[in-house]
């Protein structure tokens, strides 16, 4: 397949995928918060996340977090022991949201009729989008988890949860996976995607060899790498909705 043919195929995958359901397969899910005290907590966390995105964790103060959330400093300390506690709560919130998002959006019933190509292209595109939108806090959490045991454990639990859902979804079509160990291929390929997103988006490190120049190209190349590693039979698929006529 030439580069031009691949780009045309990739574009068609997305056009067809968008027609499969009236709603997108992937959307970030945040639990509904009703209690007033919980809403205040969410405002404080939103404030902290925005400030981290603007200037990094080390350079923000508790007073800034409170001011941006239109709360008192006392409101911050009544909920968090210190600024580090805010960061731990930010990770807790992200993990809760990501866990719920994975459980709902990677459900097998949601993807009835979709090919592996469609699933992977949409999944990778969604992961690129989330890493870009939440870059500030994800970068900070990644750095801190290297030396914080509790953060490392939360990150590992989330990775396991997402991996289990992706594995169940993709292995439902294991007959199309040519890799001799499909389960290992699914997990390792997903790990490659996450590691690349961390390096390229969170830390903007592409090394001497360069890399994709846009998020769209990054998603396209990561999808291509994942699909090629799985060694799909009849790839690109000619027997799925991916090649339905417009």
TORSETI-429470 format. One line per field, with one value per atom (N, C-alpha, C): residue in one letter; atom name; y, x, z. Coordinates in steps of 0.001 Angstrom, whole numbers. Each point is the difference from the previous one (the first is absolute). Layout:
% residues N
res c(A | ...)
atom c(CA | ...)
yy c(Y | ...)
xx c(X | ...)
zz c(Z | ...)
END
This chain:
% residues 246
res c(X | X | X | X | X | X | X | X | X | X | X | X | X | X | X | X | X | X | X | X | X | X | X | X | X | X | X | X | X | X | X | X | X | X | X | X | X | X | X | X | X | X | X | X | X | X | X | X | X | X | X | X | X | X | X | X | X | X | X | X | X | X | X | X | X | X | X | X | X | X | X | X | X | X | X | X | X | X | X | X | X | X | X | X | X | X | X | X | X | X | X | X | X | X | X | X | X | X | X | X | X | X | X | X | X | X | X | X | X | X | X | X | X | X | X | X | X | X | X | X | X | X | X | X | X | X | X | X | X | X | X | X | X | X | X | X | X | X | X | X | X | X | X | X | X | X | X | X | X | X | X | X | X | X | X | X | X | X | X | X | X | X | X | X | X | X | X | X | X | X | X | X | X | X | X | X | X | X | X | X | X | X | X | X | X | X | X | X | X | X | X | X | X | X | X | X | X | X | X | X | X | X | X | X | X | X | X | X | X | X | X | X | X | X | X | X | X | X | X | X | X | X | X | X | X | X | X | X | X | X | X | X | X | X | X | X | X | X | X | X | X | X | X | X | X | X | X | X | X | X | X | X | X | X | X | X | X | X | X | X | X | X | X | X | X | X | X | X | X | X | X | X | X | X | X | X | X | X | X | X | X | X | X | X | X | X | X | X | X | X | X | X | X | X | X | X | X | X | X | X | X | X | X | X | X | X | X | X | X | X | X | X | X | X | X | X | X | X | X | X | X | X | X | X | X | X | X | X | X | X | X | X | X | X | X | X | X | X | X | X | X | X | X | X | X | X | X | X | X | X | X | X | X | X | X | X | X | X | X | X | X | X | X | X | X | X | X | X | X | X | X | X | X | X | X | X | X | X | X | X | X | X | X | X | X | X | X | X | X | X | X | X | X | X | X | X | X | X | X | X | X | X | X | X | X | X | X | X | X | X | X | X | X | X | X | X | X | X | X | X | X | X | X | X | X | X | X | X | X | X | X | X | X | X | X | X | X | X | X | X | X | X | X | X | X | X | X | X | X | X | X | X | X | X | X | X | X | X | X | X | X | X | X | X | X | X | X | X | X | X | X | X | X | X | X | X | X | X | X | X | X | X | X | X | X | X | X | X | X | X | X | X | X | X | X | X | X | X | X | X | X | X | X | X | X | X | X | X | X | X | X | X | X | X | X | X | X | X | X | X | X | X | X | X | X | X | X | X | X | X | X | X | X | X | X | X | X | X | X | X | X | X | X | X | X | X | X | X | X | X | X | X | X | X | X | X | X | X | X | X | X | X | X | X | X | X | X | X | X | X | X | X | X | X | X | X | X | X | X | X | X | X | X | X | X | X | X | X | X | X | X | X | X | X | X | X | X | X | X | X | X | X | X | X | X | X | X | X | X | X | X | X | X | X | X | X | X | X | X | X | X | X | X | X | X | X | X | X | X | X | X | X | X | X | X | X | X | X | X | X | X | X | X | X | X | X | X | X | X | X | X | X | X | X | X | X | X | X | X | X | X | X | X | X | X | X | X | X | X | X | X | X | X | X | X | X | X | X | X | X | X | X | X | X | X | X | X | X | X | X | X | X | X | X | X | X | X | X | X | X | X | X | X | X | X | X | X | X | X | X | X | X | X | X | X | X | X | X | X | X | X | X | X | X | X | X | X | X | X | X | X | X | X | X | X | X | X | X)
atom c(N | CA | C | N | CA | C | N | CA | C | N | CA | C | N | CA | C | N | CA | C | N | CA | C | N | CA | C | N | CA | C | N | CA | C | N | CA | C | N | CA | C | N | CA | C | N | CA | C | N | CA | C | N | CA | C | N | CA | C | N | CA | C | N | CA | C | N | CA | C | N | CA | C | N | CA | C | N | CA | C | N | CA | C | N | CA | C | N | CA | C | N | CA | C | N | CA | C | N | CA | C | N | CA | C | N | CA | C | N | CA | C | N | CA | C | N | CA | C | N | CA | C | N | CA | C | N | CA | C | N | CA | C | N | CA | C | N | CA | C | N | CA | C | N | CA | C | N | CA | C | N | CA | C | N | CA | C | N | CA | C | N | CA | C | N | CA | C | N | CA | C | N | CA | C | N | CA | C | N | CA | C | N | CA | C | N | CA | C | N | CA | C | N | CA | C | N | CA | C | N | CA | C | N | CA | C | N | CA | C | N | CA | C | N | CA | C | N | CA | C | N | CA | C | N | CA | C | N | CA | C | N | CA | C | N | CA | C | N | CA | C | N | CA | C | N | CA | C | N | CA | C | N | CA | C | N | CA | C | N | CA | C | N | CA | C | N | CA | C | N | CA | C | N | CA | C | N | CA | C | N | CA | C | N | CA | C | N | CA | C | N | CA | C | N | CA | C | N | CA | C | N | CA | C | N | CA | C | N | CA | C | N | CA | C | N | CA | C | N | CA | C | N | CA | C | N | CA | C | N | CA | C | N | CA | C | N | CA | C | N | CA | C | N | CA | C | N | CA | C | N | CA | C | N | CA | C | N | CA | C | N | CA | C | N | CA | C | N | CA | C | N | CA | C | N | CA | C | N | CA | C | N | CA | C | N | CA | C | N | CA | C | N | CA | C | N | CA | C | N | CA | C | N | CA | C | N | CA | C | N | CA | C | N | CA | C | N | CA | C | N | CA | C | N | CA | C | N | CA | C | N | CA | C | N | CA | C | N | CA | C | N | CA | C | N | CA | C | N | CA | C | N | CA | C | N | CA | C | N | CA | C | N | CA | C | N | CA | C | N | CA | C | N | CA | C | N | CA | C | N | CA | C | N | CA | C | N | CA | C | N | CA | C | N | CA | C | N | CA | C | N | CA | C | N | CA | C | N | CA | C | N | CA | C | N | CA | C | N | CA | C | N | CA | C | N | CA | C | N | CA | C | N | CA | C | N | CA | C | N | CA | C | N | CA | C | N | CA | C | N | CA | C | N | CA | C | N | CA | C | N | CA | C | N | CA | C | N | CA | C | N | CA | C | N | CA | C | N | CA | C | N | CA | C | N | CA | C | N | CA | C | N | CA | C | N | CA | C | N | CA | C | N | CA | C | N | CA | C | N | CA | C | N | CA | C | N | CA | C | N | CA | C | N | CA | C | N | CA | C | N | CA | C | N | CA | C | N | CA | C | N | CA | C | N | CA | C | N | CA | C | N | CA | C | N | CA | C | N | CA | C | N | CA | C | N | CA | C | N | CA | C | N | CA | C | N | CA | C | N | CA | C | N | CA | C | N | CA | C | N | CA | C | N | CA | C | N | CA | C | N | CA | C | N | CA | C | N | CA | C | N | CA | C | N | CA | C | N | CA | C | N | CA | C | N | CA | C | N | CA | C | N | CA | C | N | CA | C | N | CA | C | N | CA | C | N | CA | C | N | CA | C | N | CA | C | N | CA | C | N | CA | C | N | CA | C | N | CA | C | N | CA | C | N | CA | C | N | CA | C | N | CA | C | N | CA | C | N | CA | C | N | CA | C | N | CA | C | N | CA | C | N | CA | C | N | CA | C | N | CA | C | N | CA | C | N | CA | C | N | CA | C | N | CA | C | N | CA | C | N | CA | C | N | CA | C | N | CA | C | N | CA | C | N | CA | C | N | CA | C | N | CA | C | N | CA | C | N | CA | C)
yy c(-1192 | 1192 | 1241 | 908 | 1221 | 962 | 1046 | 974 | 684 | 343 | 661 | -913 | -1282 | -953 | -164 | -20 | -144 | 1206 | 1193 | 1205 | 13 | -437 | -65 | -1027 | -1143 | -1038 | 495 | 680 | 497 | 1006 | 885 | 986 | -690 | -1047 | -699 | -733 | -566 | -669 | 951 | 1229 | 966 | 442 | 153 | 399 | -1081 | -1243 | -1096 | -173 | 113 | -168 | 1018 | 1203 | 1050 | -270 | -879 | -303 | -1221 | -752 | -1247 | 254 | 1032 | 340 | 1468 | 358 | 1410 | 810 | -678 | 646 | -568 | 765 | -522 | -1167 | -943 | -1133 | 469 | 950 | 450 | 1402 | 155 | 1318 | -88 | 1052 | 3 | 142 | -831 | -27 | 459 | 988 | 472 | -271 | -632 | -286 | 1285 | -83 | 1158 | 302 | 1268 | 414 | 856 | -433 | 725 | 722 | -627 | 633 | 1291 | 1024 | 1301 | -87 | -781 | -142 | -663 | -945 | -679 | 965 | 861 | 990 | 973 | 363 | 870 | -706 | -1267 | -778 | -38 | -193 | -59 | 1339 | 1090 | 1316 | 185 | -458 | 117 | -851 | -1198 | -869 | 546 | 526 | 624 | 1179 | 774 | 1146 | -446 | -1012 | -494 | -551 | -733 | -584 | 1090 | 1027 | 1103 | 734 | 227 | 688 | -844 | -1301 | -886 | 70 | 36 | 89 | 1313 | 1065 | 1322 | 157 | -479 | 320 | -1137 | -1171 | -1116 | -53 | -1183 | -204 | 769 | 3 | 614 | 1494 | 664 | 1459 | 509 | -891 | 477 | -35 | 806 | 74 | -392 | -332 | -326 | 1205 | 1177 | 1215 | 168 | -319 | 105 | -1015 | -1195 | -1021 | 472 | 543 | 473 | 1164 | 952 | 1181 | -352 | -853 | -371 | -757 | -732 | -762 | 835 | 1258 | 893 | -583 | -498 | -576 | 631 | -271 | 484 | -986 | 480 | -879 | -1075 | 387 | -963 | -1157 | 294 | -1056 | -1025 | 473 | -925 | -902 | 612 | -788 | -880 | 307 | -875 | -1288 | -3 | -1170 | -682 | 751 | -562 | 329 | -946 | 236 | 1095 | -36 | 982 | -21 | 711 | 73 | -1378 | -807 | -1346 | -825 | 264 | -692 | 334 | 1225 | 402 | -857 | -208 | -789 | -1451 | -547 | -1361 | -81 | 1017 | 5 | 157 | 761 | 128 | -1352 | -758 | -1330 | -919 | 65 | -811 | 297 | 1282 | 374 | -498 | 189 | -444 | -1506 | -742 | -1457 | -421 | 646 | -322 | 256 | 1146 | 349 | -944 | -288 | -883 | -1418 | -446 | -1334 | -108 | 1014 | 19 | 109 | 841 | 176 | -1307 | -692 | -1277 | -1036 | -97 | -1005 | 226 | 1266 | 301 | 24 | 595 | 177 | -1199 | -900 | -1197 | -1236 | 202 | -1108 | -650 | -1321 | -728 | 387 | 156 | 310 | 1336 | 902 | 1327 | -55 | -1073 | -90 | -1066 | -400 | -996 | 487 | -844 | 353 | 742 | 363 | 745 | -963 | 348 | -814 | 361 | -843 | 317 | 1303 | 239 | 1238 | 1220 | -69 | 1120 | 205 | -1096 | 104 | 631 | -500 | 485 | 1442 | 340 | 1386 | 978 | -371 | 883 | 57 | -1147 | -38 | 861 | -174 | 770 | 1489 | 342 | 1414 | 612 | -748 | 474 | 177 | -935 | 97 | 1201 | 261 | 1183 | 1262 | 54 | 1167 | 230 | -1068 | 138 | 416 | -583 | 375 | 1469 | 481 | 1416 | 897 | -328 | 843 | 44 | -1115 | -79 | -39 | 517 | -121 | 475 | 1159 | 579 | -918 | -439 | -833 | -1392 | -552 | -1330 | -5 | 1072 | 90 | 58 | 809 | 133 | -1330 | -675 | -1283 | -1048 | 53 | -951 | 200 | 1247 | 307 | -402 | 371 | -263 | -1492 | -741 | -1424 | -771 | 609 | -662 | -126 | 866 | -24 | -123 | -127 | -99 | -1363 | -833 | -1373 | -44 | 832 | -1 | 377 | 989 | 414 | -1086 | -657 | -1095 | -1109 | -320 | -1082 | 366 | 1256 | 433 | -79 | 455 | -21 | -1434 | -928 | -1404 | -619 | 334 | -547 | 473 | 1271 | 527 | -669 | -160 | -643 | -1425 | -709 | -1364 | -2 | 920 | 80 | 285 | 997 | 344 | -1167 | -593 | -1115 | -1166 | -300 | -1113 | 266 | 1233 | 331 | -4 | 557 | 2 | -1428 | -802 | -1389 | -765 | 154 | -694 | 440 | 1283 | 531 | -490 | 65 | -380 | -1516 | -740 | -1458 | -632 | 774 | -502 | -279 | 595 | -248 | -589 | -871 | -561 | -814 | -462 | -772 | 827 | 1324 | 874 | 403 | -333 | 384 | -1099 | 355 | -979 | -208 | 896 | -156 | -1343 | -736 | -1324 | 25 | 1136 | 127 | 1249 | -95 | 1178 | 814 | -656 | 737 | 847 | -590 | 756 | 1150 | -254 | 1040 | 1182 | -306 | 1076 | 839 | -650 | 724 | 781 | -639 | 660 | 1164 | -199 | 1081 | 1194 | -268 | 1094 | 731 | -756 | 617 | 879 | -444 | 803 | 1317 | -67 | 1218 | 981 | -486 | 884 | 571 | -824 | 475 | 1071 | -174 | 986 | 1307 | -86 | 1216 | 764 | -732 | 645 | 737 | -652 | 588 | 1179 | -181 | 1013 | 1166 | -283 | 1080 | 582 | -866 | 523 | 652 | -625 | 509 | 591 | -59 | 593 | -445 | -1299 | -569 | -949 | 403 | -861 | -515 | 511 | -500 | 482 | -527 | 439 | -440 | -987 | -540 | 741 | 949 | 762 | -808 | 500 | -700 | 727 | -442 | 648 | 1481 | 796 | 1453 | 521 | -878 | 412 | -1155 | 306 | -1047 | -961 | 532 | -856 | -1011 | 471 | -909 | -996 | 463 | -888 | -1122 | 338 | -1008 | -978 | 519 | -848 | -986 | 492 | -864 | -1009 | 400 | -943 | -1094 | 377 | -990 | -981 | 537 | -833 | -979 | 485 | -849 | -1104 | 352 | -964 | -1090 | 424 | -952 | -921 | 564 | -803 | -1002 | 407 | -894 | -1172 | 255 | -1080 | -984 | 465 | -850 | -529 | 943 | -394 | -738 | -1030 | -669 | 937 | 45 | 824 | 1465 | 518 | 1411 | 821 | 1131 | 581 | -880 | -13 | -861 | 364 | -1018 | 222 | -656 | -526 | -732 | 603 | 1221 | 630 | 1298 | 649 | 1277 | 1056 | -258 | 988 | 347 | -941 | 255 | 109 | 319 | 239 | 1235 | 34 | 1150 | 1179 | 1192 | 1228 | 277)
xx c(851 | -851 | 885 | -245 | 781 | -462 | 800 | -359 | -1317 | -188 | -1240 | -1198 | 153 | -1089 | -333 | 1035 | -245 | -745 | 392 | -674 | -1467 | -282 | -1387 | -782 | 641 | -652 | -269 | 985 | -138 | -1145 | -103 | -1079 | -1357 | -54 | -1266 | -403 | 974 | -280 | -735 | 493 | -614 | -1374 | -176 | -1315 | -1036 | 372 | -927 | -269 | 1059 | -157 | -971 | 48 | -887 | -1458 | -229 | -1377 | -551 | 866 | -451 | -1037 | 178 | -948 | -362 | -1136 | -384 | 873 | 638 | 916 | 1393 | 1052 | 1351 | 250 | 831 | 329 | 723 | 903 | 811 | -407 | -216 | -205 | 404 | 667 | 487 | -1181 | -28 | -1154 | 411 | -694 | 212 | -1266 | 129 | -1178 | -741 | -1309 | -820 | 204 | 296 | 218 | -1188 | -683 | -1193 | 173 | 680 | 162 | 795 | -418 | 655 | 1474 | 307 | 1387 | 838 | -603 | 715 | 235 | -965 | 157 | 1129 | 127 | 1106 | 1334 | 70 | 1215 | 357 | -1004 | 257 | 532 | -538 | 491 | 1460 | 348 | 1389 | 932 | -440 | 822 | 113 | -1105 | 49 | 964 | -34 | 887 | 1453 | 292 | 1372 | 480 | -860 | 410 | 283 | -832 | 220 | 1297 | 272 | 1236 | 1226 | -90 | 1112 | 265 | -1059 | 162 | 670 | -302 | 549 | 1455 | 346 | 1328 | 707 | -573 | 645 | -338 | 126 | -412 | 861 | 1305 | 909 | -229 | -492 | -113 | -1380 | -911 | -1317 | -74 | -898 | -168 | -1430 | -186 | -1330 | -923 | 540 | -812 | -502 | 836 | -416 | -1100 | 142 | -1022 | -1341 | 32 | -1224 | -612 | 830 | -494 | -653 | 644 | -539 | -1319 | -148 | -1240 | -1051 | 328 | -902 | -346 | 1045 | -149 | 1019 | -151 | 966 | 1159 | 1127 | 1142 | -392 | -847 | -467 | -756 | -719 | -741 | 950 | 1173 | 1005 | 527 | 414 | 609 | -1011 | -1277 | -1005 | -178 | 509 | -146 | 1328 | 1083 | 1311 | 993 | 863 | 1013 | 970 | 387 | 938 | -118 | 899 | -65 | 213 | 838 | 230 | -1278 | -813 | -1281 | -928 | 114 | -796 | 378 | 1298 | 465 | -470 | 28 | -489 | -1490 | -751 | -1436 | -252 | 849 | -115 | 208 | 966 | 213 | -1180 | -504 | -1169 | -1162 | -226 | -1104 | 223 | 1210 | 283 | -170 | 501 | -114 | -1470 | -802 | -1428 | -697 | 295 | -624 | 449 | 1302 | 529 | -532 | -149 | -541 | -1440 | -804 | -1384 | -82 | 836 | 20 | 346 | 1020 | 403 | -1109 | -626 | -1045 | -1182 | -335 | -1181 | 304 | 1117 | 267 | 665 | 576 | 626 | -880 | -1262 | -929 | -244 | 0 | -141 | -1267 | -1099 | -1267 | 53 | 819 | 104 | 664 | 751 | 799 | -500 | -1256 | -547 | 120 | 551 | 127 | 1266 | 811 | 1236 | 1158 | 885 | 1180 | 1110 | 1030 | 1159 | 645 | 22 | 590 | -734 | -1324 | -801 | 201 | -7 | 163 | 1342 | 1066 | 1344 | 191 | -463 | 163 | -750 | -1215 | -757 | 624 | 441 | 627 | 1241 | 883 | 1251 | -289 | -931 | -346 | -523 | -817 | -539 | 1120 | 921 | 1112 | 899 | 220 | 775 | -714 | -1307 | -798 | 62 | -164 | 16 | 1373 | 1050 | 1357 | 280 | -529 | 213 | -818 | -1271 | -873 | 434 | 500 | 368 | 1519 | 716 | 1451 | 658 | -422 | 648 | -38 | -1188 | -122 | 566 | -161 | 538 | 1522 | 596 | 1461 | 469 | -670 | 380 | -172 | -1103 | -248 | 1018 | 392 | 993 | 1344 | 391 | 1282 | -39 | -1070 | -84 | -122 | -640 | -190 | 1314 | 1044 | 1303 | 599 | -435 | 579 | -1042 | -1269 | -1086 | -670 | 135 | -504 | -1505 | -731 | -1465 | -436 | 659 | -336 | 357 | 1124 | 406 | -1037 | -504 | -984 | -1316 | -438 | -1237 | 146 | 1142 | 256 | -12 | 594 | 54 | -1388 | -827 | -1367 | -823 | 165 | -734 | 459 | 1298 | 527 | -532 | -71 | -527 | -1467 | -771 | -1430 | -238 | 682 | -164 | 451 | 1128 | 522 | -962 | -666 | -950 | -1180 | -486 | -1132 | 395 | 1160 | 459 | 246 | 605 | 282 | -1287 | -1009 | -1268 | -651 | 75 | -626 | 703 | 1316 | 737 | 51 | 105 | 84 | -1326 | -1072 | -1271 | 121 | 1008 | 283 | 1401 | 367 | 1359 | 301 | -1043 | 231 | 660 | -37 | 634 | 1418 | 404 | 1321 | 1000 | 1014 | 967 | 1175 | 170 | 1094 | -174 | 1109 | -123 | -558 | 57 | -552 | -869 | -1256 | -863 | -137 | -160 | -194 | 1231 | 1170 | 1237 | 131 | -346 | 101 | -914 | -1227 | -940 | 541 | 488 | 492 | 1278 | 929 | 1263 | -209 | -873 | -290 | -630 | -905 | -622 | 1042 | 897 | 1066 | 890 | 277 | 790 | -696 | -1312 | -764 | 94 | -241 | 46 | 1401 | 1021 | 1375 | 352 | -448 | 284 | -726 | -1254 | -757 | 647 | 486 | 681 | 1237 | 770 | 1245 | -242 | -906 | -182 | -873 | -1105 | -909 | 348 | 146 | 231 | 1361 | 1027 | 1358 | 618 | -735 | 445 | 1413 | 243 | 1308 | -157 | 539 | -52 | 1375 | 1031 | 1340 | 571 | 1173 | 711 | -695 | -903 | -638 | -1271 | -406 | -1200 | -1257 | -1124 | -1266 | -1118 | -1240 | -1152 | -61 | -459 | -25 | -1362 | -976 | -1323 | -625 | -1014 | -695 | -722 | -510 | -681 | 983 | 1188 | 1007 | 467 | 131 | 400 | -1011 | -1285 | -1044 | 40 | 202 | 29 | 1171 | 1180 | 1180 | -37 | -531 | -122 | -1018 | -1095 | -989 | 617 | 751 | 652 | 973 | 784 | 977 | -692 | -1072 | -732 | -615 | -650 | -635 | 1029 | 1127 | 1046 | 582 | 157 | 564 | -944 | -1300 | -962 | 14 | 517 | 122 | -1365 | -921 | -1366 | -56 | -847 | -293 | -849 | 270 | -791 | -17 | 1186 | 72 | 609 | -546 | -1247 | -1211 | -954 | -1159 | -801 | -397 | -869 | -1362 | -198 | -1242 | -820 | 352 | -709 | -628 | -701 | -633 | 1025 | 1274 | 1029 | 15 | -431 | 35 | -1384 | -960 | -1340 | 23 | -844 | 0 | -632 | 453 | -542 | -1393)
zz c(0 | 0 | 0 | -935 | -37 | 1092 | 243 | 1023 | -328 | -1275 | -401 | 194 | -355 | 192 | 1472 | 838 | 1433 | 551 | -412 | 487 | -423 | -1230 | -452 | 812 | 253 | 802 | 1412 | 605 | 1364 | 80 | -983 | -7 | -113 | -817 | -176 | 1266 | 699 | 1276 | 926 | 91 | 915 | -483 | -1295 | -496 | 281 | -245 | 236 | 1482 | 824 | 1442 | 564 | -497 | 499 | -339 | -974 | -379 | 720 | 680 | 617 | 1085 | 777 | 1066 | -111 | 583 | -4 | 941 | 963 | 926 | -216 | 301 | -163 | 939 | -441 | 856 | 1263 | -188 | 1124 | 431 | 1282 | 592 | 1466 | 466 | 1375 | 948 | 1033 | 905 | 1389 | 502 | 1366 | 800 | 1154 | 828 | 352 | 57 | 377 | 1481 | 291 | 1391 | 441 | 1035 | 426 | 1340 | 937 | 1310 | -137 | 750 | -103 | 384 | 1034 | 432 | -1086 | -732 | -1081 | -1159 | -257 | -1065 | 322 | 1277 | 410 | -218 | 354 | -207 | -1479 | -850 | -1442 | -513 | 509 | -414 | 394 | 1191 | 449 | -869 | -327 | -834 | -1423 | -523 | -1330 | 1 | 1079 | 131 | 15 | 810 | 96 | -1334 | -687 | -1282 | -1032 | -20 | -939 | 308 | 1267 | 386 | -338 | 213 | -352 | -1499 | -792 | -1451 | -390 | 750 | -316 | 413 | 1200 | 536 | 712 | 44 | 667 | 1478 | 590 | 1379 | 993 | -191 | 970 | 161 | -1041 | 31 | 406 | 336 | 430 | 1528 | 533 | 1456 | 374 | 1263 | 501 | -155 | 222 | -133 | -1433 | -977 | -1402 | -321 | 531 | -221 | 553 | 1211 | 636 | -775 | -386 | -693 | -1335 | -757 | -1315 | 145 | 1093 | 235 | 710 | 300 | 738 | 1366 | 672 | 1336 | 939 | 1281 | 973 | 110 | 506 | 241 | 1008 | 959 | 984 | -641 | -1089 | -694 | -599 | -413 | -547 | 1101 | 1121 | 1072 | 745 | -148 | 623 | -802 | -1234 | -870 | -325 | 87 | -331 | 1109 | 295 | 1033 | -425 | -1270 | -545 | -1518 | -657 | -1463 | -633 | 613 | -515 | 50 | 1022 | 107 | -1154 | -502 | -1161 | -1203 | -175 | -1136 | 96 | 1208 | 186 | -327 | 396 | -301 | -1494 | -671 | -1452 | -676 | 504 | -576 | 305 | 1227 | 354 | -943 | -248 | -873 | -1419 | -509 | -1361 | -128 | 983 | -27 | 39 | 845 | 83 | -1338 | -596 | -1280 | -1108 | -42 | -1038 | 155 | 1246 | 256 | -495 | 313 | -450 | -1517 | -575 | -1452 | -699 | 498 | -610 | 93 | 1177 | 205 | -941 | -247 | -807 | -1494 | -377 | -1432 | -652 | 794 | -568 | 147 | 333 | 134 | -1366 | -25 | -1265 | -760 | 701 | -667 | -734 | 501 | -611 | -1375 | -253 | -1222 | -954 | 133 | -910 | -1446 | -863 | -1412 | -365 | 986 | -279 | -222 | -925 | -265 | 979 | 55 | 838 | -443 | -1303 | -502 | 554 | -36 | 490 | 1502 | 735 | 1454 | 346 | -608 | 341 | -440 | -1190 | -463 | 897 | 403 | 883 | 1392 | 501 | 1319 | 42 | -966 | -9 | -158 | -882 | -173 | 1288 | 729 | 1272 | 1030 | 59 | 951 | -312 | -1269 | -383 | 481 | -216 | 404 | 1510 | 795 | 1452 | 497 | -550 | 422 | -326 | -1111 | -350 | 914 | 210 | 817 | 1461 | 514 | 1426 | 177 | -956 | -22 | 1284 | 512 | 1174 | 1203 | 362 | 1196 | -242 | -1209 | -278 | 45 | -491 | 53 | 1451 | 804 | 1409 | 739 | -261 | 650 | -432 | -1255 | -489 | 686 | 136 | 651 | 1469 | 706 | 1437 | 302 | -902 | 258 | -27 | -544 | -26 | 1400 | 910 | 1347 | 1102 | -367 | 972 | -156 | 1004 | -76 | -215 | 729 | -119 | -1412 | -577 | -1362 | -1004 | 217 | -888 | 13 | 1193 | 127 | -671 | 153 | -660 | -1516 | -491 | -1439 | -523 | 751 | -411 | -13 | 1007 | 50 | -1192 | -347 | -1143 | -1286 | -168 | -1202 | -134 | 1123 | -17 | -401 | 569 | -290 | -1487 | -534 | -1418 | -870 | 352 | -779 | -72 | 1110 | 22 | -928 | -8 | -856 | -1478 | -314 | -1396 | -471 | 862 | -356 | -294 | 860 | -217 | -1304 | -305 | -1205 | -1261 | -14 | -1205 | -193 | 1091 | -128 | -398 | 28 | -517 | -1497 | -637 | -1418 | -159 | 925 | 1 | -1246 | -702 | -1217 | -1090 | 130 | -997 | 407 | 1225 | 482 | -349 | -812 | -453 | 939 | 968 | 967 | 720 | 240 | 631 | 1417 | 671 | 1347 | 37 | -444 | -119 | 1274 | 1152 | 1253 | 326 | -157 | 250 | -990 | -1245 | -1024 | 304 | 444 | 334 | 1150 | 1055 | 1172 | -326 | -685 | -308 | -969 | -976 | -939 | 686 | 947 | 748 | 846 | 616 | 783 | -853 | -1207 | -945 | -312 | -203 | -289 | 1162 | 1225 | 1165 | 213 | -155 | 196 | -1021 | -1234 | -1039 | 273 | 437 | 303 | 1154 | 983 | 1120 | -479 | -840 | -476 | -936 | -953 | -1047 | 459 | 708 | 399 | 1362 | 1004 | 1346 | 140 | -566 | 190 | -1259 | -1107 | -1264 | -357 | 162 | -329 | -1184 | -1136 | -1178 | -381 | 670 | -255 | -1317 | -324 | -1200 | -1283 | 111 | -1196 | -376 | 829 | -301 | 235 | -513 | 216 | -698 | 210 | -620 | 357 | -934 | 197 | 456 | 118 | 469 | 762 | 805 | 741 | -944 | -1095 | -981 | -594 | -344 | -552 | 1057 | 1240 | 1091 | 166 | 4 | 143 | -1166 | -1179 | -1188 | 41 | 366 | 15 | 1150 | 1148 | 1116 | -324 | -631 | -410 | -989 | -921 | -1011 | 655 | 958 | 684 | 800 | 701 | 822 | -889 | -1073 | -904 | -652 | -408 | -633 | 993 | 1261 | 1008 | 291 | -15 | 201 | -1166 | -1149 | -1191 | -425 | -236 | -344 | -1327 | -26 | -1261 | -849 | -1290 | -923 | 439 | 361 | 394 | -1115 | -386 | 506 | -342 | 904 | -155 | -1240 | -742 | -1153 | 215 | 1214 | 253 | 1145 | 424 | 1099 | -475 | 881 | -344 | -319 | 281 | -288 | -1486 | -847 | -1424 | -599 | 854 | -514 | -893 | -1011 | -889 | 677 | -325 | 591 | -560)
END
